[in-house]
Amino acid sequence: MVVEFGREPFQKRLGIAVTTFNRREMVLELVAKIRAMTTSPFDLVICDDGSGDGTVEALRERGEVVVSGINRGIAWNKNRGIYYLLHTCQCDVVLLLDDDVVPVCRGWEQEWIVAANAHGHVNFVHPIFHSRVIMGENKAENPGMCTMLNGCALVFDRLVLAQIGFMDTRFGRYGHEHTEMTLRAVRAGYGGVFLKAPEGGSHLFKVIGGGLEALAVDGHGSQAEALANDAIMASIRNDPVYRHAWREDQAMAVFLAEQDEALSALGQKRPYNKNIFPSLEAYQRFRQEQGIDSVDSSLAFLIGDTMPSLIEEALSEGQRAVAVEPDAKLYYALAERFADAIAEGRLVLENFAPAPRGGEIAMLTPRDGGRPYPVATISWGELVAKHGRPARVHMAAEIPGFPTMTG
């Protein structure tokens, strides 16, 4: 697949994700420098991997968006930022920064935007690897070609991420996750080249300086963790290029809950982004392809303006029903009428009229003279992940992103 990148890169929306762990003062200073020296419009999210030094609280006091959770390692933490920038902010350029690199000049980000527009993906040339650059000028127009990577700063165009996905969460806490993602980008045609040779060949990776300086700080990882991840990298080298931000349903629920909590802290919710970057839908297709997502013949979904007769029909046929009722008053009436079936687990009522959290696809139902209004914020993928894949679906109205069948 050949992707044609735009001719006007400065019109693209930039997103910056900073990953951090127990470096409160360092990340506060970095965020201040980003805000002072960035001249293009941008979105910023800080991804905290379970810090215990007050990092999250200090950042939120300054009004920053922070996605946080328990310590799950570098891959999971960077995925927090990728997902937020793609789904919530709808960014075109995603720039990932560790907390130990800082901008040193105004307009530093423009080099990264140009590089993403021209090449799809490039990495930062760390000073320790300058001697590994065998050609090029380390600039967006003529990136260096380097034999080694550090991973403290890297940028992707969203069209590249649509092809390769996220960092692989099978990696442990430290080591190789960024290199493995770049290798997948190269396989897809971005960010470097593979030079074939009789002995197996080697890679050259595109790198730039990008107005950043790497700080000399002690790392959090250990050699043992890096070696363990080295073995993982070897074992997954030939897996499909696309990777999801999670590996199973439980991990998906945890991951999305972290996103919700980050926005809830700001009094917001995950927005309705129709067909913007369908990570959840891609995950559900993967489940089907792997035979994980089998249809539950006893399950029925009844969605939108749910009628008592439909519920009674499903229950009388021995089906387990999930009824999604957008109207709060009707929801409570149904809850009272079918209290026994709910207590027995034969009926689950869902009500999203108050929109308790955001989702990938909003359900819309005509009301007040046919004017659509949002009554739910949950995707088909999330609904299936929560309850199972139904054999029967009844919908009162067409819902973007949901199956068109009724029954």
N, C-alpha and C positions, 0 to 999 in steps of 0.2 A: 504493500500500500504506500502510495506517495502522498505526502501531506504538503500542500502549498501554504507556506506561512505568509502572513500579511506583509504588504509593502510599507505600512505605516506603524511600526512597532510602538511608538510612543502613545498611540491611542489604546493600547492594550492595558487591561486592568492588572496591576501588580499586587500580589499577595506575598507577605513575608511571614514565615513561621520560625520563631526562635525556640529551640529546645534547651531545657535547663534542668539541673538537679543539684540542689543544695549549694547554690552560688548566688545568694540573694543580692548582695551588693554589686556583684559583677553584672548580673542580668539587668538590674535597675539602671546601671550606668550605660549598658549597651542599648537598652530601650530609649533612654534619653538621647543618645547619639543618633540612633536611627531617626527619631522624630525631628531632631535638629538639622540633620544633613541630607535627608531624603527630599528631593524636589519634585518628584512625580507623585500623583495621587496614588495612595496605596492602602491596603488593609493589613493589619498586624495582629497576629495571635501568638501568645506565648504558651508553649506546651511544657508543663511541669510534670516530671516523672516521680511524684511522691515525695517532694522535698519536705524536710522537717524543720527548716530554719526560718519559716515565715515568708517564704518567697511568694506564695499565692496571695496571701493577705496583703503584702506590701504592694504587689502589682495591681490588685483590684482596688486598693485605696486610691491609686492613681488613675483609675478608670480603664485599665487595660483588660482586654479579653484574655482569659486564661483557661485552657482546657487541661484538666489535671485528673489524676487518679493514683492508685497505688503504683509502685515501681514495677514496670513490666519490660523495661529494656528500651534500647535506642530505636529499634524498628517500630514498635508500637507507639512510642512517643512521637516520632516523626510523622507517622500516619495520622496522629491526632491533628497535626497541622495541615497536612495535605488534604484530608477530608474536609476540615473546616473551611479552608480557602476555596476549594472546588465547589462544595455543596452550599455553604451558607453565603459566602461572598461572591461566588461565581467568577473567580479570578481567571485571567487568561495566562498569566505568568506566575509560577509558584517558585519562590526562592526560599530555600531551607538554610538556616544559619544555626550553628552551635553557639553557645554563649561565650565562647572564647575567641571570637573574631569580631572586630569592630570596624565600622566605616571610618575613613580618615580624610575624606574630602566631600564637599557638597556635590550632590548629583551623582554620587557613587553608584546608585542603583541603575542609572541609565545604561551602563555597560552590560549589566545583567539582562535588561529588557531586550537590548539589541541582540545579545548572544542567544537568548531563547528564541527570538524571532527568526534569526538566521540559521540556527543549528538545531533547535528543538531541545537540546540538553547540553550543558557544559558544567564542569567542576571548577573549583578554586584551586589555583596552583599554590600549594603550601610551600613556604620557604625551604623546608627540609627536602623538598623534591625538585627544586629548581634545576639541579644537575641532571635530573631525569627527563627534562624537556629537550627533545632532540631536534625540534624545528618549530617555527612559528614565533609570534611576538607576544603571546599571552594577552591578546586583545580580542574583542568581539569580532572585529573584521578579519583578524588573522590569529585564531587561537593557537596556543602552544599545543604540541602533541607530546604527551607525557606517558611514561611507562608505568607510573605509580599514582595512586590516589590517596587523599587524606580524608575527605568527606566532611570537613567542617563547614563547607558552603557549596551548594549545588542548586542549579536552577533547571526547571522544566517548563516547556510550553504545555498547556492543558491538553492539546491534541496528542502529544506524546504520552501523557499520563493516561489518556483514554485507551491507549494501546497496551501499556505495560502495567498499569495499576499502581499498587502501593509497595512499600517495603515488606519483605517476607517475615512474618511474625514467628516463624519457626526458629529464627535466630534467637540466641540467648541474650543476655544483658549487654554484651559488648563485642564488637568486631565483625567486619566484613559485610554488614547489611547494606551499607551505601554502595560498596563496590559491586555487590551482586545485582543491585538495582541498575547501576550504570551498565553492567554487562548485558542486562536484558534490553536496555535502551539501544545499545550497540547492535544487538541482534535484530532489533526493529528498524535500524538504520539511522540512529541519532547518537551524537555525543562521542564518536570515535570510530575506529576502524579495527578490523581483525586482519593481521598479516599472516597469511598461510606460509608454512615452512615444512620441510620434510619431518622435522622433529615435533611438529604439533602447532607451531605458530605462536603469535603473541598479539597483545592489544596495545593500541595507542589511544589515549583518551584526550579529548579536547578540554583545555584548561585556560582560564583567564585570571588576571589579578583582581579586576573588578573593584578597585578602590577600597579593599579590605586589608586589615592587618591582623595576623594571627598572634594571640597572646601566649606567653610561655607560662602554662599552668600545669599542675599535675592532673592526670586523667583519673576517671572513676573506675575504669576497667582494669582487669588483670590479664597477665599472659595466659593463664589457664583458661579464662573465659574466651580469649581470642582463639586459642587452639581448638576449643570445643566448637566454636562457630566456624572455624576453618573446615572441620569435618562435615558440618551441616552444609556448608557451601558446596563442597565436593559432591555431596549426595543429591543436591537439588539442581545441579548445573544444567541438566537437560530437561527440566520441567517446562511446562508451557510458559510463554513470556508473561502473560497476564497473571498478577497476584492480587488477591483480595486483601482488604484491611483487617480481616479476621479469618479464622479457619473453620469455625463452627457456630451454630446458632447462639450458644451461651456467650461466646466471645463477642458476637455481634451485638447482643443485648447490652453487655457491659460497655462496649465501645460507644454505642449510640447514647447510652445513659450519660457518659462523660460529656458528649457534645451538648446534650440537653442541659446538664448542670451548668456548663460554662455560660450558656445563653440565659438560663434562669437567673444567674447571679446578676445579670444586667437587665432583668425584667423583660427578656425577649424569649422567643421560641424559634426552633428550626423552621425556615420558611418553606413555602410552596414553590419548588423549582421543577416545573414540568419538563421532563426529558432533557435536563441540563447535563448531568453526569451520572448515569444510572448505575452506580456501584451496587445498590441493593438488588436491582433487577438482574445485573450480571451475576451476582452471587446466587440468586435463585435459579438461573439457567445452569450454573455450575452444579448445583445440587441435583437438578434433573438429569444432567448428563452423567453424573456419578451414580445415579440410581438411589440417591439419598431421599429424594423428594417424591415419594410415592403418594398416590391419591388415597385419601381416607374415604372409603365408600359409605361410611356411616355419618359423614360430616356435611352439613349444609350451612352456607353463608346466606343470610337474609339482610340486605344492605339498603338503607335509606327508606324512610316512611314505612317502617315495618308494620304489617297488619297482624293482629292477633290470629286471624285465620291461617296465615302462612306459618306461624309458629306452631299452632295446633296441628296443622297438616304434617309438618316435619316430625313433630314428636310422636304423632300417631303412627307414622311409618317406621318408628324405631330409630330415627336419625338423631344425632347430637347436633343441636343448632347453635350457631353464633349469630345473634341478631344485633345489627348496628343501627341504632335509632338516633337520628340527629336531633329530634325535638325533645328537649329536656322533660317537658310535662308528660309526653307520651312514654318516654323512657321510664319514668317513675310509675306510671300506670301499669305498664307491662311488668315491671319488677314486682308490683303488688299482685297482679293477676296470676303470674307464673312463679310465685315464690317457691312452691314445692319443687317444680322442675329445676329451678336454679339451685336449690339446696341439694338436690339429688345429682347435680352435675350434668343433667341432660340439656340444659340451656345456659348459655353465657350471653349476657347483655353488655353491649358496648355503647357508650354515649360520648360523642366527641363535640357536642355543641359548645361546651366551654373551652374546647381546644387546650387540654392540659399540657400538651407538648407538641412540638413541631414534627413534621414528617416530610417525606419525599413527594407525595402526591396528595393534594387536597381533594376531598370529595365535594362535589357541587350539586345542589338540588334546587330546582326552580321554586321560588316562593314569592309572595307579594306581587302577583301579576306576572310571574315568570322570570323575575329578576334573580339571577343566580347569587348565592351567597355561600361562603365556606362553612361547612358544618363538621368537617373532620380534617385532621392533619395526620394521616397515617398512610403509608404506601401499601400496595398490594403485597409486596415482599415482606413487609413487617407483619401484616395481618396473617399471612401464611406461616411465617416463622413462629408467630405466637400461638396459633391454634392448629396448624396443620393445613394440608391442601385438600379443599373440599371436592366432593363429587358433584355437588349441586350448588349453583350460585343464582340467587334472585336479586335483581337490582331494580329499584324504582325509577332510576334515571341513568343516563349514560355518565360514566365517571372516567375522567382522563387517567390512563394508565392501568385501568382495571379490565378484566375480561369482558367481552361484549355479550357473552352468553347469558341467558336468563332461564329460569326453570321453576 
